[in-house]
Amino acid sequence: MSHTPGRYSTLYWSCNTLTIQNGMKYLIVCGQIVALLMLTGCNQSPQRLLEAANKYHANKRYKEASILYRKAITKDKTFGEAYYREGLNLLDENQPVEAAKFLRRAADLQPGNSDAETKLAEIYLAAYSAYPKKLRNLLPDIRDLTSKILKKDPNSFNGIRLQGMLDLADDDKEKALVQFERANTIHPYSRDVVGWYAETLSALGHAPEAQKLLQDMAAHDKTWGPAYDLLYLLDMHNNDPVKAEVVLRQRAANDPTNAVAINNLANFLSVHNRPDEAEAVMKKVLDDKAHFSAAREMLGDFYFRGRKFDKALEQYQAGVKEDSKNALHYQQRIVGTYSALGRSSDALQLSKELVEKNPKDSTSNELYASLLLETGRGADVTKSLGELQKLVQNNGKNAILRMDLARAYFELGDRDKSMTEAQEAVHIQPNMMAAHLVIGRILEDRKQHAKALEQTDIILNAEPQNPDARLVRDRALIGINQIDQAQPELLQLVAKYPKMTDAHMELANVYLMQKDYPKAKDQLEAVWAAKDARGFLGLQSIEMEIGKPDQAVQAVQQLVDQNPKILGYRFALANFEVTAAQKEHQDAGRVKGLLARAGDNYKEILKTTTNSADIWTRLGIIQRELGQYDAALASFEQAGSADSKNATAFLNRGMLLEFLGREKEARDMYNRVLGVDPENTMALNNLAFLAAESGDNLDQAMTLAEHAKKRMPNNPNISDTLGYVYYKKNLNSEAIRIFKQVVEDDPKNATFRYHLAMALLKQGDKQQAKEEAQKALQMSSQPQEQNKIRTLVSQIG
């Protein structure tokens, strides 16, 4: 169903001197760049851009390929093949999360593309396997994709093995075993199925068969590590370390230049109290520099893992002397060893020297910035920010670096950028708890309670007593009205950590919801006594709650007047003004004045914080409520420019464009939302409705509407859209069934009744159609919709 802005506004507040040789290199590079720029010129069709991108991808020049694939998508947002190829390109760059977004669109746009469906299902399965509780919602999509693959080819190797994995997810190991056996018969010794097959055999008590399968696999594919790993686990499960050691030695013999094989054997010997043998295994790498050029590093790391930091330091220092080309690498490890030894000042000093000598080296800057952040000095955070930003540009796949940047942004108050960097850190390293905590905090700040709980569950499973995670969880529980569970925990936190102002704030919020204002004031005054302005603002929130919005706004205005350079106070003032406007139910002029002043305050903030997508979005919503549609569109555009991944800004702009009757532009904007967030239910729904309304691609409209329905099965607006698509496709009986259900769910919704009347008329039931149309006309408050209903009534007669 199409949506009006006012109806959903609350949802989205929330080379000069060169030698000849170097000159030749320069000319070659310049030629390549010019060629790429020419390929992205305005006259290139999407198909020609795709063909050029495919050539770059074939030559493993993934970044250049990505530029061209995305250029093709920009020119044609429904070019399924470009989405598919960019998905493959991102997979080759080891970016599965980003790849999934493009493959999802490819699967929607190319229903016959089994490879896109297979790879998307594999990504979803990998994510689900890592976090089965958190990502169980992926299973319906995986089932749907697998079903489509098998429908095209019942003997599809990929479809059969994917079905086996789904059977495991359903805890039906017997069915899974049948599927894996079929898949193994089709393609024996496939790395994609043998591991799953062996694990399922073992789980069902067929350990000998599992061992035989893995032994055959190891004989056939001597360098496939998982075969040895699983054999090792089976032997250890049977409490047979002798056989387990044989497996480790077999792998080391079959793949003697594999550092993992060497390390695994040495670690096994260390754990089993055979340190001399373990050390001897590792020291052998020093005699094979041809295959182990970083032998000193391997041995040093071995000692480091065993917490023999002095011996590790000796190896790293020897590496500096023996391997001058990699001296910097060893010095970086020395920094880490100094830190492990508690020699923080030595670590900081050495890392600073490395940065000064190697200003463009990513790891050196990372170490220095990380150490600066650990000192906790605000000036150092600001100082490290610029270095971190440069590092992320040059080394975006480094999870620690992303996390350091997220911490810096968080400490400096830029939550949008902090969230982006923390999410990237988690994508790269899923078990980084500090990143999960940052994400959880920001999600809860945005009132996304269920998602915040998902993050805290991950943390508390690993660190049950983490007070910060407990606090975020309590905030989320309050958000979903489980106050009885959160309140005792908060009381424990403030008792155990009396200086934990965040806990005092949340407890105050609980008392405020219970209208126990004296207790709420006690907690807020404790926060204000700690010179935390949130306490003062919280006290003004109480004034707002007890019916004194003028006093609250005036008090915060005075705070802003006394501290005009503190943007956070002005931001709070704007929010208080918006809240006061929402509480005003009689004086329309006062509402308009409060919203206008809030808008002015957001504009004042934007004079300094011009790249804040959140502020631009808030301003756009206010302008939309004031009827300033052109200004609102411009603000939403600014929000999108500030953050190219800001789906909320694009969605708000699309909804306003649709409201204004600019449907083609609205469709382009919804496609842009899906380019950023392929699972955005509102964009899927609205785009499906517009496609159905135009009637130019009803099959795609149905795909989009059904996808949205899977995401939010109980949302009547989305059900109505699906019904409307069925109506347009002449599936009238199913459309009537849906329309009757949504009318029952929301009997005062004029649009639902109007759609039901249309379907009833098509069925030939004029009397009931007329009754529904007349009810819809009485309920509708939108002139444009009223005209449509009147036209329908006149048609009925």
C-alpha positions in Angstrom: 0.0 0.0 0.0 1.2 3.6 -0.7 1.8 5.7 2.4 1.4 9.4 3.1 4.2 11.3 5.0 2.2 12.4 7.9 1.0 8.9 8.7 4.5 7.5 9.1 6.5 10.5 10.3 7.0 9.0 13.8 8.5 5.9 12.3 11.6 7.6 10.9 12.7 10.1 13.6 14.0 8.4 15.0 54.6 14.0 -11.0 57.1 16.4 -11.8 60.6 14.8 -11.7 60.7 11.2 -12.7 63.3 8.9 -14.3 62.4 7.5 -17.7 61.6 4.1 -16.1 59.3 5.6 -13.5 57.8 7.8 -16.1 56.9 4.8 -18.2 55.2 3.3 -15.2 53.4 6.5 -14.6 52.2 6.7 -18.2 50.9 3.1 -18.0 49.0 3.8 -14.8 47.6 7.0 -16.2 46.5 5.2 -19.3 44.6 2.6 -17.2 42.9 5.3 -15.2 41.9 7.3 -18.3 40.6 4.1 -19.8 38.5 3.4 -16.8 37.2 7.0 -16.7 36.3 6.7 -20.4 34.4 3.6 -19.7 32.3 5.3 -17.1 31.4 8.2 -19.4 27.9 9.3 -19.9 27.5 7.6 -23.3 28.2 4.1 -22.1 25.1 1.8 -21.9 24.6 -0.4 -18.9 25.3 -3.5 -21.0 28.7 -2.1 -22.3 29.6 -1.1 -18.7 28.8 -4.7 -17.6 31.0 -6.2 -20.4 33.9 -3.9 -19.4 33.5 -4.7 -15.7 33.5 -8.4 -16.5 36.9 -8.1 -18.1 38.3 -6.3 -15.1 36.9 -9.0 -12.8 38.4 -11.8 -15.0 41.8 -10.1 -14.5 41.1 -10.0 -10.7 41.0 -6.2 -10.7 38.0 -6.2 -8.4 37.9 -2.5 -7.4 37.8 -1.4 -11.0 35.2 -4.0 -11.8 33.1 -2.8 -8.9 33.1 0.8 -10.1 31.8 -0.2 -13.5 29.2 -2.7 -12.1 27.8 0.0 -9.8 27.9 2.5 -12.6 25.7 0.2 -14.7 23.3 -0.2 -11.7 23.1 3.6 -11.4 22.1 3.8 -15.0 19.6 1.0 -14.7 18.5 0.1 -11.2 16.6 -3.0 -12.4 19.7 -4.5 -14.2 19.7 -7.9 -12.5 22.9 -9.1 -14.3 24.9 -6.2 -12.9 23.7 -6.9 -9.4 24.6 -10.5 -9.9 28.1 -9.8 -11.2 28.8 -7.3 -8.5 27.8 -9.9 -5.9 30.3 -12.4 -7.4 32.9 -9.6 -7.5 32.4 -8.9 -3.8 32.6 -12.6 -2.9 36.0 -12.7 -4.7 37.0 -9.8 -2.5 35.8 -11.7 0.6 33.0 -9.4 1.4 30.1 -11.8 1.8 27.8 -9.3 3.7 28.0 -6.7 0.9 27.8 -9.5 -1.7 24.5 -10.7 -0.2 22.8 -7.4 -0.8 23.6 -7.5 -4.5 22.8 -11.2 -4.9 19.5 -10.6 -3.1 18.5 -8.0 -5.7 19.8 -10.3 -8.5 17.6 -13.1 -7.2 14.6 -10.9 -7.1 15.2 -9.4 -10.6 16.3 -12.7 -12.2 14.1 -15.5 -11.0 15.9 -18.0 -13.3 19.4 -17.3 -11.9 20.1 -20.5 -9.8 23.7 -19.5 -9.2 22.7 -16.2 -7.6 20.2 -18.1 -5.4 22.8 -20.7 -4.5 25.5 -18.2 -3.5 23.0 -16.1 -1.6 21.7 -19.2 0.3 25.3 -20.1 1.1 26.0 -16.7 2.6 22.8 -16.8 4.6 23.7 -20.3 5.9 27.2 -19.3 6.9 25.7 -16.4 8.9 23.0 -18.6 10.4 25.6 -21.2 11.4 27.7 -18.6 13.2 24.7 -17.2 15.1 21.8 -19.7 14.9 19.7 -18.0 17.6 20.2 -14.5 16.4 19.8 -15.2 12.7 17.1 -17.9 12.7 15.0 -15.4 10.7 17.2 -16.2 7.7 15.9 -19.7 7.4 12.7 -18.9 5.5 14.7 -17.1 2.9 17.2 -20.1 2.7 14.2 -22.5 2.3 12.7 -20.4 -0.4 15.9 -20.1 -2.4 16.6 -23.9 -2.0 13.1 -24.7 -3.1 13.5 -22.6 -6.2 16.8 -24.3 -7.1 15.3 -27.8 -6.7 12.2 -26.8 -8.6 14.3 -26.0 -11.6 16.4 -29.1 -11.2 15.4 -31.8 -8.7 18.9 -33.4 -9.1 20.8 -30.2 -8.5 24.0 -30.8 -6.4 23.7 -27.4 -4.9 20.0 -27.7 -4.1 20.4 -31.1 -2.5 23.3 -30.1 -0.3 21.5 -26.9 0.7 18.5 -29.0 1.6 20.7 -31.2 3.8 21.9 -28.1 5.7 18.3 -27.0 6.2 17.4 -30.4 7.5 20.2 -29.9 10.1 18.8 -26.6 11.0 15.5 -28.3 11.7 17.4 -30.9 13.8 16.4 -33.7 11.4 19.8 -35.4 11.0 18.3 -38.5 9.3 16.9 -36.5 6.4 20.1 -34.4 6.2 22.2 -37.6 6.0 20.1 -38.8 3.0 20.7 -35.4 1.2 24.4 -35.4 1.9 24.8 -39.0 0.7 22.9 -38.0 -2.6 25.1 -35.0 -3.0 28.3 -37.0 -2.4 27.2 -39.5 -5.0 26.7 -36.7 -7.6 30.1 -35.1 -6.8 32.4 -37.3 -4.7 35.2 -35.6 -2.7 33.5 -32.2 -2.9 34.8 -29.8 -0.3 31.3 -28.3 -0.2 29.7 -31.4 1.2 32.2 -33.9 2.7 32.6 -31.9 6.0 28.8 -31.7 6.5 28.4 -35.3 5.5 31.0 -36.5 8.0 29.7 -34.4 10.9 26.2 -35.7 10.3 27.4 -39.3 10.2 29.2 -38.7 13.5 26.2 -37.0 15.1 24.1 -40.0 14.3 26.5 -42.5 15.9 28.2 -43.6 12.6 31.7 -42.5 13.7 33.5 -45.3 11.8 31.8 -44.3 8.6 32.6 -40.6 9.2 36.3 -41.5 9.8 36.4 -43.6 6.7 34.9 -40.8 4.6 37.4 -38.2 6.0 40.4 -40.6 5.6 39.4 -41.1 1.9 39.0 -37.4 1.5 42.4 -36.7 3.0 44.0 -39.4 0.7 42.2 -37.8 -2.3 42.8 -34.1 -1.3 45.9 -34.1 0.9 45.9 -30.4 1.5 42.3 -29.9 2.6 42.7 -29.0 6.2 39.1 -29.6 7.4 39.4 -33.3 6.8 42.3 -33.5 9.3 40.6 -31.1 11.7 37.4 -33.3 11.8 39.5 -36.5 12.2 41.3 -34.9 15.0 38.1 -33.9 16.8 36.7 -37.4 16.4 39.8 -38.9 18.0 39.8 -36.4 20.8 36.0 -37.0 21.4 36.9 -40.7 21.7 39.5 -39.7 24.2 42.3 -41.0 22.0 45.0 -38.4 21.9 47.4 -40.9 20.4 45.4 -41.2 17.2 44.8 -37.5 17.3 48.5 -36.9 17.3 48.9 -39.3 14.3 46.3 -37.1 12.4 48.2 -33.9 13.1 51.6 -35.5 12.1 50.0 -36.9 9.0 48.8 -33.4 8.0 52.2 -31.9 8.7 53.8 -34.7 6.6 51.3 -34.3 3.7 51.5 -30.5 3.7 54.9 -29.8 5.2 55.0 -26.1 4.2 51.6 -25.3 5.8 52.2 -23.1 8.8 48.8 -24.1 10.3 49.7 -27.7 10.2 53.0 -27.0 12.0 51.4 -24.7 14.6 48.6 -27.2 15.3 51.0 -30.0 16.0 53.2 -27.7 18.2 50.2 -26.4 20.1 48.9 -30.0 20.7 52.3 -31.0 22.2 52.3 -27.9 24.4 48.8 -28.6 25.7 49.9 -32.1 26.5 52.8 -31.0 28.6 55.5 -31.8 26.0 57.0 -28.3 25.7 60.4 -29.5 24.5 58.9 -31.4 21.7 56.6 -28.6 20.8 59.5 -26.2 20.7 61.5 -28.6 18.6 58.7 -28.8 16.0 58.5 -25.0 15.8 62.3 -24.5 15.7 62.5 -26.6 12.6 61.0 -23.7 10.6 64.2 -21.8 11.3 66.0 -24.4 9.1 63.6 -24.0 6.2 63.7 -20.4 5.3 62.9 -21.2 1.7 59.3 -22.1 2.7 59.1 -20.2 6.0 60.5 -16.8 5.3 58.9 -15.5 8.5 60.3 -18.3 10.7 61.3 -15.9 13.5 57.8 -14.5 13.5 56.2 -18.0 13.7 58.5 -19.0 16.6 58.0 -15.7 18.3 54.2 -16.0 18.0 54.4 -19.5 19.4 56.2 -18.2 22.4 53.7 -15.3 22.7 50.7 -17.7 22.7 52.4 -19.6 25.4 52.8 -16.4 27.4 56.6 -16.7 27.2 56.9 -13.0 26.3 60.6 -12.7 27.0 61.4 -15.5 24.5 58.9 -14.0 22.0 60.7 -10.6 22.3 64.1 -12.3 21.6 62.7 -13.8 18.4 61.2 -10.6 17.2 64.4 -8.7 17.9 66.4 -11.4 16.0 63.9 -10.9 13.1 64.7 -7.2 13.0 68.4 -7.9 12.7 68.2 -10.9 10.2 65.4 -9.6 8.0 65.9 -5.9 7.2 63.1 -5.9 4.6 60.6 -6.9 7.2 62.1 -5.1 10.2 59.1 -2.9 10.5 56.8 -5.9 10.8 58.9 -7.4 13.6 59.1 -4.0 15.4 55.3 -3.8 15.3 55.2 -7.2 17.1 57.7 -5.9 19.6 55.2 -3.1 20.4 52.6 -5.7 21.2 55.0 -7.7 23.3 56.0 -4.6 25.3 52.3 -4.1 26.0 51.9 -7.7 27.1 54.9 -7.3 29.5 53.3 -4.2 31.0 55.8 -1.9 29.5 53.2 0.6 28.2 55.4 3.6 28.0 58.0 1.6 25.9 55.1 0.4 23.6 53.8 3.9 23.2 57.2 5.4 22.5 58.2 2.7 20.0 54.9 2.9 18.2 55.2 6.7 17.9 58.7 6.3 16.4 57.4 3.8 13.9 54.7 6.2 12.8 57.2 9.1 12.4 59.5 6.9 10.3 56.7 5.2 8.3 53.9 7.8 8.2 52.0 5.8 5.5 52.2 2.4 7.1 48.8 1.2 8.1 49.7 -1.2 10.9 52.1 1.3 12.6 49.5 4.0 12.6 46.9 1.4 13.9 49.1 0.5 16.8 49.8 4.1 17.7 46.2 5.1 17.5 45.1 2.2 19.5 47.6 2.9 22.2 46.5 6.5 22.3 42.9 5.5 22.7 43.7 3.2 25.5 45.2 6.1 27.5 41.7 7.6 27.7 42.8 11.2 27.2 40.3 13.2 25.2 43.0 15.2 23.3 44.6 11.9 22.2 41.2 10.7 20.8 40.9 13.7 18.7 44.5 13.4 17.6 44.2 9.8 16.7 40.9 10.3 14.7 42.6 11.7 11.6 45.1 8.8 11.5 42.4 6.3 12.0 40.3 7.7 9.2 43.3 7.5 6.8 44.0 3.9 8.0 40.4 2.8 7.3 40.6 4.2 3.8 43.7 2.2 3.1 42.9 -0.9 5.1 39.2 -1.3 5.5 39.2 -5.0 6.2 41.0 -4.6 9.5 38.5 -5.2 12.3 40.6 -3.8 15.1 41.2 -0.6 13.1 37.5 -0.3 12.4 36.8 -0.8 16.1 39.3 1.9 17.2 37.7 4.3 14.8 34.2 3.4 16.1 35.5 4.1 19.7 36.9 7.4 18.6 33.6 8.5 16.9 31.6 7.2 19.9 33.7 9.2 22.4 33.4 12.3 20.2 29.6 11.9 20.0 29.2 10.9 16.3 26.9 7.9 16.7 26.1 7.5 13.0 29.8 7.1 12.1 30.5 5.0 15.2 27.7 2.6 14.2 29.0 2.2 10.7 32.5 1.4 11.8 31.4 -0.9 14.6 29.2 -2.9 12.2 32.1 -3.2 9.7 34.3 -4.5 12.6 31.7 -7.2 13.4 31.3 -8.1 9.8 35.0 -8.7 9.6 35.4 -10.3 13.1 32.0 -11.5 14.5 33.3 -12.3 18.0 34.6 -8.8 18.7 32.5 -8.1 21.8 33.6 -4.4 22.1 32.1 -3.8 18.7 28.9 -5.6 19.6 28.6 -3.4 22.7 28.9 -0.2 20.7 26.3 -1.5 18.2 24.0 -2.4 21.1 24.3 1.0 22.7 23.5 2.8 19.5 20.7 0.5 18.5 19.1 1.1 21.9 19.6 4.8 21.6 17.6 4.5 18.4 14.9 2.5 20.2 15.6 -0.7 18.2 15.2 -2.8 21.3 15.0 -6.3 19.8 18.2 -5.7 17.8 19.9 -4.3 20.9 18.9 -7.4 22.9 20.5 -9.6 20.1 23.8 -7.8 20.6 23.7 -8.0 24.4 22.8 -11.7 24.2 26.0 -12.3 22.2 28.1 -10.4 24.7 26.6 -11.9 27.9 26.9 -15.4 26.6 30.7 -14.8 26.5 30.9 -12.3 29.4 28.0 -12.9 31.8 29.0 -10.2 34.3 29.8 -7.4 31.8 28.1 -4.4 33.5 27.9 -2.3 30.3 26.2 -5.1 28.4 23.8 -5.7 31.4 22.9 -2.0 31.3 22.1 -2.0 27.6 20.1 -5.1 28.1 18.1 -3.5 30.9 17.4 -0.5 28.7 16.2 -2.7 25.9 14.0 -4.7 28.3 12.4 -1.5 29.5 11.8 -0.6 25.8 9.8 -3.8 25.3 7.9 -3.2 28.6 9.7 -5.9 30.6 10.3 -3.5 33.4 9.8 -6.1 36.2 12.9 -7.9 34.8 15.0 -4.8 34.3 14.3 -2.9 37.5 16.0 -5.4 40.0 19.0 -5.5 37.7 19.3 -1.7 37.7 19.0 -1.6 41.5 21.9 -4.1 41.7 24.0 -2.1 39.2 23.6 1.3 41.0 24.4 -0.5 44.3 27.5 -2.2 42.9 28.6 0.7 40.7 27.4 3.9 42.4 29.3 6.1 40.0 27.7 4.4 37.0 25.6 7.4 35.9 24.0 5.6 33.0 22.5 3.1 35.4 21.1 5.9 37.5 19.6 7.4 34.4 17.8 4.2 33.4 16.5 3.7 36.9 15.2 7.2 36.8 13.4 6.4 33.6 11.8 3.4 35.2 10.5 5.5 38.1 9.3 8.1 35.6 7.3 5.5 33.7 5.8 4.4 37.1 5.1 8.1 37.8 7.1 7.9 40.9 8.5 11.4 40.4 10.3 11.8 43.8 12.4 8.7 43.3 13.1 9.6 39.7 14.3 13.1 40.8 16.6 11.4 43.4 18.3 9.5 40.6 18.5 12.4 38.3 19.9 14.7 40.9 22.7 12.2 41.6 23.5 12.3 37.9 23.4 16.1 37.8 25.6 16.2 41.0 28.2 14.3 38.9 28.2 17.2 36.5 26.4 15.2 33.9 23.9 17.4 32.0 21.7 14.5 31.4 20.6 14.8 35.0 19.4 18.4 34.4 17.7 17.4 31.1 16.0 14.5 32.8 14.7 16.8 35.5 13.2 18.9 32.7 11.6 15.8 31.3 9.8 15.4 34.5 8.5 18.9 34.2 7.3 18.0 30.7 5.6 14.9 32.1 3.7 16.7 34.8 2.2 19.1 32.4 4.7 22.0 32.5 6.2 21.9 28.9 6.7 25.7 28.9 8.9 25.6 32.0 10.9 22.7 30.6 11.5 24.3 27.2 12.4 27.6 28.9 14.9 25.9 31.3 16.6 24.1 28.5 16.6 27.4 26.5 18.4 29.1 29.4 21.0 26.2 29.4 21.6 26.8 25.7 21.9 30.6 26.2 24.5 29.9 28.9 26.4 27.4 26.7 25.8 28.4 23.1 28.7 26.5 21.7 27.6 23.1 23.2 25.6 21.6 20.3 24.3 18.8 22.4 22.3 21.2 24.5 20.8 22.8 21.4 20.0 19.4 20.0 18.2 18.6 23.3 16.3 21.9 23.1 15.1 21.1 19.6 13.9 17.7 20.8 12.1 19.3 23.7 10.4 21.7 21.4 9.2 18.8 19.1 7.9 16.9 22.2 6.1 20.0 23.4 4.5 20.3 19.9 3.4 16.7 20.1 1.7 17.3 23.5 -0.2 20.3 22.2 -3.6 19.2 21.0 -5.6 22.4 20.7 -3.5 25.4 19.5 -2.3 24.7 15.9 -0.5 28.0 15.9 1.6 27.0 18.9 2.4 23.6 17.4 3.6 25.4 14.2 5.7 27.8 16.3 7.3 25.1 18.3 8.2 23.0 15.2 9.5 26.1 13.5 11.8 26.9 16.4 13.0 23.3 16.6 13.7 23.5 12.9 15.7 26.7 13.4 17.8 24.9 16.1 18.5 22.0 13.9 19.6 24.5 11.2 21.9 26.2 13.7 23.5 22.8 14.6 24.0 22.1 10.9 26.1 25.3 10.5 28.8 23.4 12.4 27.7 19.8 11.8 26.9 19.9 8.1 27.5 16.2 7.6 25.0 14.9 10.1 22.5 12.7 8.3 20.3 12.4 11.4 19.9 16.1 11.9 19.1 16.6 8.2 16.5 13.8 8.4 14.9 15.3 11.6 14.8 18.7 9.9 13.2 17.2 6.8 10.5 15.6 8.8 9.7 18.9 10.6 9.6 20.7 7.2 7.3 18.1 5.9 4.9 18.5 8.8 4.9 22.2 8.2 4.0 21.7 4.6 7.4 22.9 3.3 7.7 20.1 0.8 10.5 21.5 -1.4 12.6 22.3 1.7 11.9 18.8 3.1 13.0 17.1 -0.1 16.2 19.2 -0.1 16.9 18.2 3.5 16.3 14.5 2.8 18.7 14.8 -0.1 21.3 16.5 2.1 20.9 13.6 4.6 21.6 11.1 1.8 24.6 13.1 0.7 25.9 13.1 4.2 25.5 9.3 4.5 25.3 7.4 1.2 24.0 4.4 3.1 21.2 6.3 4.9 18.2 4.2 3.8 16.0 6.2 6.2 16.7 9.5 4.4 16.1 7.9 1.0 12.9 6.3 2.2 11.5 9.5 3.6 12.3 11.3 0.4 10.6 8.5 -1.6 7.5 8.6 0.5 7.2 12.4 0.1 7.7 12.2 -3.6 5.0 9.6 -3.8 2.7 11.8 -1.7 3.3 14.6 -4.2 2.4 12.4 -7.1 5.9 12.2 -8.5 5.7 8.5 -8.8 8.7 7.8 -11.2 11.0 9.7 -8.9 9.6 7.9 -5.9 10.2 4.5 -7.6 13.8 5.5 -8.3 14.2 6.5 -4.6 12.8 3.2 -3.4 15.2 1.4 -5.7 18.0 3.4 -4.1 16.8 2.3 -0.7 17.0 -1.3 -1.8 20.4 -0.7 -3.3 21.5 0.1 0.3 19.2 -2.1 2.3 17.7 -4.9 0.1 15.6 -6.1 3.1 13.9 -2.7 3.7 10.3 -3.8 4.1 8.7 -0.4 3.6 10.6 0.2 0.3 9.8 -3.3 -0.9 6.1 -2.7 -0.1 5.8 0.8 -1.6 7.7 -0.2 -4.7 5.5 -3.2 -5.2 2.4 -1.0 -4.9 3.7 1.5 -7.4 4.6 -1.3 -9.8 1.1 -2.7 -9.5 -0.5 0.7 -9.9 1.3 1.3 -13.1 0.7 -2.3 -14.3 4.0 -2.3 -16.2 5.6 -5.2 -14.4 3.1 -7.2 -12.3 5.4 -10.2 -11.9 8.1 -8.1 -10.3 5.4 -6.4 -8.2 4.3 -9.7 -6.9 7.9 -10.8 -6.1 8.5 -7.6 -4.1 5.2 -7.8 -2.3 5.7 -11.4 -1.3 9.2 -10.6 -0.1 7.8 -7.8 2.0 5.1 -10.1 3.3 7.7 -12.6 4.5 9.6 -9.9 6.3 6.5 -8.6 8.1 3.7 -11.2 7.8 1.3 -9.5 10.3 1.4 -6.0 8.9 -2.0 -5.1 7.4 -0.6 -2.4 5.1 1.8 -4.9 3.5 -0.9 -7.5 3.3 -3.1 -4.9 1.5 -0.3 -4.3 -1.0 -0.1 -8.0 -1.8 -3.9 -8.1 -2.1 -3.7 -5.2 -4.5 -1.1 -7.0 -6.6 -3.3 -10.1 -6.8 -6.2 -7.9 -7.8 -4.2 -6.4 -10.7 -3.0 -9.9 -11.8 -6.7 -11.0 -11.8 -6.2 -13.3 -8.9 -9.4 -11.8 -7.5 -10.5 -14.5 -5.1 -7.2 -14.4 -3.2 -7.3 -10.6 -3.3 -10.8 -10.5 -1.7 -9.6 -12.9 1.0 -6.7 -10.7 1.9 -8.8 -7.4 1.7 -11.5 -8.9 4.0 -8.8 -9.8 6.6 -7.2 -6.4 6.6 -10.6 -4.7 6.9 -11.3 -6.9 9.9 -7.9 -6.0 11.4 -8.4 -2.3 10.8 -12.0 -1.5 10.1 -11.5 2.3 10.1 -8.9 2.2 7.3 -10.6 3.8 4.2 -8.0 2.5 1.8 -8.5 -1.1 2.8 -12.3 -0.8 2.3 -11.8 1.0 -1.1 -9.6 -1.9 -2.3 -12.1 -4.4 -1.0 -14.9 -2.6 -2.9 -12.8 -2.7 -6.1 -12.3 -6.4 -5.8 -16.0 -7.1 -5.0 -17.0 -5.1 -8.1 -14.7 -7.2 -10.2 -16.3 -10.3 -8.8 -19.7 -8.9 -9.7 -21.0 -8.3 -6.2 -22.2 -4.7 -6.8 -24.3 -4.3 -3.7 -21.5 -5.2 -1.2 -19.0 -3.3 -3.3 -21.2 -0.2 -3.0 -21.5 -0.6 0.7 -17.8 -0.9 1.2 -17.1 2.1 -1.1 -19.6 4.3 0.8 -18.0 3.4 4.1 -14.5 4.1 2.7 -15.7 7.5 1.5 -17.0 8.4 5.0 -13.7 7.4 6.6 -11.3 8.9 4.1 -9.6 12.2 4.9 -7.5 12.5 1.8 -9.1 14.5 -1.1 -7.2 12.6 -3.8 -8.4 9.3 -2.4 -12.0 10.6 -1.9 -12.1 11.4 -5.6 -11.1 7.9 -6.5 -13.8 6.4 -4.3 -16.4 8.7 -5.7 -15.4 7.5 -9.2 -15.8 3.9 -8.1 -19.2 4.6 -6.6 -20.4 6.2 -9.9 -19.1 3.1 -11.8 -21.1 0.8 -9.5 -24.3 2.8 -10.1 
